[in-house]
Amino acid sequence: MGQTEFHFILRPGQGAWFEDTNWWVVRDAGQPGLPQADAARASLCQTYWYPIYCYVRRMGQGHEDAQDLTQEFFARLLEKNYVQAAAAEKGKFRSYLLMMLKRFLADQSDRAQRQKRGGGIALIALDAEDTEFRYRQEPADDLSPDKLFDRAWARSLLRRALERLEQEWSAAGKTASFQELKPHITCESDNSCAAVAEKLGMTVNHLKITVHRLRQRYGQLLRREIAQTAATAEAIEEELRDLHAALN
């Protein structure tokens, strides 16, 4: 996404949904007895699997070991229910998660004794090869593991928000149109507005209005993703600023 186009996400205002969605993933994931706990835990895994994998890889672990360590970290996090100890007043959830990851890795001195374990917890099925493929697409740089974690977190949120937007259009029977419009939403299109408008049977002005509305919706969905682990409107705004900084 072009950095100059990030303003539509940073626009303030959380909407009426906030009180029902803030911190819900952390809150529900920490209460295994709730019917919605599994969905909350799955959401945490989906959001943070890749950032944690990136952190472990940047710490020098190979693909298979990083995969095992990431899997085991989530298993332990959920089995011991460390999520329950997270509290909004203690700071950002991702900071808490990164602290727990560092403690976990520090305990892995005897690698020969490490084994995959699930503890009876049904972790979300994630494509190991896709995870490594995404990691290999990361720009060659000297970012610290912490900085890479933040960047991977930011990209994971953007990806999830875009996937939800695509699902909305697919549900409306507009999958093909969305695929044409998506590069313009993320400012990655090589095609001119005129070319895409002609292909979709739109005027250029109609195309621009549609893209503008899609970007607004994209921003709303991104805020919803952030709200899952943010407790206040101010926390959402801070996370948005952090997300923007992580991508620069």
TAKAWO-V295920 format. One record per run of one state. SS is the DSSP state (2 for helix, 1 for strand, 0 for the rest). FROM is the first residue (numbers start at 1). LEN is the number of residues. If there is no record, write none. Layout:
ss->SS from->FROM len->LEN
ss->SS from->FROM len->LEN
//
This chain:
ss->0 from->1 len->2
ss->2 from->3 len->3
ss->0 from->6 len->1
ss->2 from->7 len->4
ss->0 from->11 len->7
ss->2 from->18 len->4
ss->0 from->22 len->2
ss->2 from->24 len->6
ss->0 from->30 len->7
ss->2 from->37 len->22
ss->0 from->59 len->4
ss->2 from->63 len->17
ss->0 from->80 len->2
ss->2 from->82 len->4
ss->0 from->86 len->2
ss->2 from->88 len->3
ss->0 from->91 len->2
ss->2 from->93 len->14
ss->0 from->107 len->4
ss->2 from->111 len->3
ss->0 from->114 len->14
ss->2 from->128 len->9
ss->0 from->137 len->8
ss->2 from->145 len->27
ss->0 from->172 len->3
ss->2 from->175 len->11
ss->0 from->186 len->7
ss->2 from->193 len->8
ss->0 from->201 len->3
ss->2 from->204 len->24
ss->0 from->228 len->5
ss->2 from->233 len->15
ss->0 from->248 len->1
//
